Amino acid sequence: MLNIALNEERLNTDNNRGRQDKILGALFFVVVVTLISSVLYSAISWMWDDQRLPLSKIVLQGKLEYVKADDVQAAFSRIDHIGTFMSQDI
């Protein structure tokens, strides 16, 4: 009789430990996913921030066969906002 009671108590303790392990594992997983998401969000927002890595000049190289240098300069001067290095479609 005492042996059966001890076995039941041991089973309950093992079940509680198993439940606690699963809860701790799920909590750890949520923390890791949250940290990865926050790092990814901050990196992407840093890359697209207009105050970071601004383009200060545009260099056009090559032989100008169909346009003049003044036409290119005028076209570039009409651009309001050049943007950042990461936002350019090159």
N, C-alpha and C positions, 0 to 999 in steps of 0.2 A: 504494500500500500504506500509506504513511504517512498519506495523506488519509483512508483508511477507518478507521484506528486512531484518528485525531483525532476523526472524526465519532462513532465509538462512545463515546469518552470524553466527548464533549460531550453525547450522548444520556443517558449514565449520570448525568452531573452534573445535567442538566435533570430527569431522573426523581427524583433525590434531592431537588432543590429543590422539586419538586411534592409529593413525599411530606412533606417538612418543612413546607411551607405548609399542607397539609391537617391535619397533626398540630397545628400552632400554632393553626389555626382552630378545631379541635375542642376544644383546651384552653381557648382564650378563651371559647368557647360554654359550656363546663362551669363556668368561673369566673363568668361573668355569671349563669347560672341559679342557681348556688349563692348568690351575693350577693343576688339578688332573693328567693330563698326564705328566706334568713336575715332579711332586712329585713321581709318579710311575716310571718314567724313572730314576730319580736320585737314588731312593731306589734300583732298580734292578741293576744299574751300580755299586752302592756301594757294593752290596752283591757279585757281580762277580769280583770285583777288586782284583788282586793278592796281593796287598799291605795291604789289610784289612783282618783281621781275619786269618792270615796264620797258617797253622798247623805246630807246632814245633816238635811234636812227634806222633808216632802211637803206641798204646798200644794193644797188642794181649793177650787176656786172654783165659784160658781154658786148657784142657788137650790135649797135643800134642801126638796123637796116631800114626799117619801115617807119620809125618815129625819130623825132629829134630829142635831144636831152632836155630842152626847154618844155616840150610836151609832157615828158615823164615827170619833170619837176612840178609842173602845173597840176598834173593828175594827183601826185602825192600830196600836194599842198591843199587839195580839196577834201582830203580825208580828215574828218573831225577828230576821231579817236583811233589811234593805232592799236591800242590794247597791250596785252602782255605777251610774253614769249609763248606761253602755253595756249593762248586763245587764238593764235594765228593758224590759218589753214594753208600750210606751205606744201 
